[in-house]
Amino acid sequence: MKIMHVDASAKRERSNSRALSRFFLEQLREQHADVEIDYLDVTVDTPPHVTEAFAIATYTAAADRTPAMKATLASSDALCARVLAADALVLAMPMYNWSMPSVFKAFIDSITRTNVTYLLNADGSIVGQLGRQKVLFITSRGADLRPGSSYEAMDALTPALKAAFGFLGANHPTFVDAQPLQFADQEARTEALARARNELSAVAVQWAKSAAAGVSGKDTTATASGVAA
């Protein structure tokens, strides 16, 4: 199973999302899953932010693109190829001010490409090309945004990720969210991280079984957040 592993936290060794994504991959290996990792740290290798030149080039028919347009799209083309080649995506990030880090938004903008990661039919319907990939989002959140919490309605991260990757065909992502962390006492933080690790261990078992059976695409593992992959 080829996994594209993306980290998006500005922190290094102090990052909870990075630590949890490493934990998940370790759990996969402990399940004897045969994994190949394609790693991308978008805080180091940040995809270019959208420019006017990018917008014009991406909506110009491939046959009509100038050499300059092709050069503008080159890094996006390469990143799309990496994503499409993966059997699974492990996408780890913190929540910054209720949504995703800007570097991960740049990643989404770079891989959302007409006639590459999604097809636009004549009737206006969209066919995303990531339907075969498993997708796991590992997020860390300072506050408690679980259902029933006072901050539940302020979670802009989960719906944004579901919408962006659903558009690309990944309609059944798994979410493992470590929360609350920053705005909580030590006991609550410890419990949140333990809860996340338990969920990740369960997902690792399911992914390893699917890999052993030669199955890709969605599975039916439910998480505490109520979203299945």
Beta strands, then each sheet from edge to edge (+ up, - down):
strand 1: 2-7
strand 2: 36-41
strand 3: 88-94
strand 4: 118-120
strand 5: 126-128
strand 6: 134-140
strand 7: 174-178
sheet 1: 2+ 1+ 3+ 6+ 7+
sheet 2: 4+ 5-
end
